[in-house]
Every structure is written in structure tokens, then in C-alpha cells.
Amino acid sequence: MKVEAFWKPLDPKAAEETLVYVLSFPSKDAADKAWQAFRDDPDWKTVKEESEKDGPLVTKVDSVFLTPTDYDPVN
């Protein structure tokens, strides 16, 4: 997992409820394996359980896998 960027909305109310971030991986398969290892990590499970003892911190997660276009300046 490589963190590329974090963003929040300009609207202050929306910014309290929304975080957008981009991660990069060498492949979709690498992403799937990395996320599974993250979810299975015992330390993460402990931290998640402790942080959510009074209720979930996240109400919705959208995960979108992207690929660059032919005209992307990175390519």
C-alpha cells in the first residue's frame, strides 16, 4: 500500500463526515492481498475493537479501483 493523497470536502459540514484518499498498488491482486492482510492483522483488530467500543467510526466505505487513461500524464 502506498498512500498517494488525502482530501476532504471544502464544505465544512461535509468535511466533518467525509475523507477521500488514494492508495496505489502494483496490481489489483496485490491490493486484494494487502487489504486482506490488513483486515487479518491481530493488532489492527484490537485497535479497531477498542476504537469502536462506543459505536462505529465509519458509516460507509466506498472502494473503487482505477486505471489510468491513455492520455494520463503519468503514462
C-alpha positions as CSV (number, residue, x, y, z in Angstrom):
1,M,0.0,0.0,0.0
2,K,1.4,3.4,-1.0
3,V,-0.5,6.4,0.2
4,E,-0.8,8.9,-2.6
5,A,-3.1,11.6,-1.2
6,F,-5.8,12.6,1.2
7,W,-8.6,15.1,0.6
8,K,-11.6,16.5,2.4
9,P,-14.5,18.5,1.0
10,L,-14.4,22.3,1.0
11,D,-17.8,22.4,2.7
12,P,-17.1,22.4,6.5
13,K,-20.1,20.2,7.4
14,A,-19.2,17.6,4.7
15,A,-15.6,17.8,5.7
16,E,-16.6,16.5,9.2
17,E,-18.1,13.4,7.6
18,T,-16.0,12.7,4.5
19,L,-12.4,11.7,3.9
20,V,-11.2,10.7,0.4
21,Y,-7.9,9.0,0.0
22,V,-6.0,7.3,-2.8
23,L,-3.7,4.3,-2.4
24,S,-1.7,2.7,-5.1
25,F,-0.7,-0.9,-5.5
26,P,1.4,-2.7,-8.2
27,S,-1.8,-4.7,-9.2
28,K,-5.3,-5.5,-8.3
29,D,-4.2,-8.8,-6.9
30,A,-1.6,-7.1,-4.7
31,A,-4.3,-4.7,-3.5
32,D,-6.6,-7.6,-2.6
33,K,-3.8,-9.4,-0.7
34,A,-2.7,-6.3,1.1
35,W,-6.2,-5.4,2.3
36,Q,-6.8,-9.0,3.4
37,A,-3.6,-9.0,5.4
38,F,-4.6,-5.7,6.9
39,R,-8.0,-6.9,7.9
40,D,-6.5,-10.1,9.4
41,D,-3.8,-8.3,11.4
42,P,-4.3,-9.0,15.1
43,D,-3.0,-5.6,16.2
44,W,-5.5,-3.9,13.8
45,K,-8.3,-6.0,15.1
46,T,-7.5,-4.9,18.7
47,V,-7.2,-1.2,17.8
48,K,-10.5,-1.3,15.7
49,E,-12.4,-3.0,18.5
50,E,-11.1,-0.5,21.1
51,S,-11.9,2.5,18.9
52,E,-15.4,1.3,18.2
53,K,-16.4,0.3,21.7
54,D,-18.9,3.3,21.7
55,G,-20.0,2.7,18.2
56,P,-18.6,2.5,14.7
57,L,-16.4,5.4,13.5
58,V,-17.3,4.9,9.8
59,T,-20.8,4.7,8.4
60,K,-19.9,4.0,4.8
61,V,-16.9,2.9,2.8
62,D,-16.7,3.2,-1.0
63,S,-13.8,1.3,-2.6
64,V,-13.1,2.0,-6.3
65,F,-10.2,0.5,-8.3
66,L,-9.0,2.8,-11.1
67,T,-6.6,2.5,-14.0
68,P,-5.0,5.4,-15.8
69,T,-6.3,6.5,-19.2
70,D,-4.1,6.6,-22.3
71,Y,-3.9,10.4,-22.1
72,D,-2.9,10.5,-18.4
73,P,0.3,12.5,-17.9
74,V,1.7,9.7,-15.7
75,N,1.7,7.2,-18.6
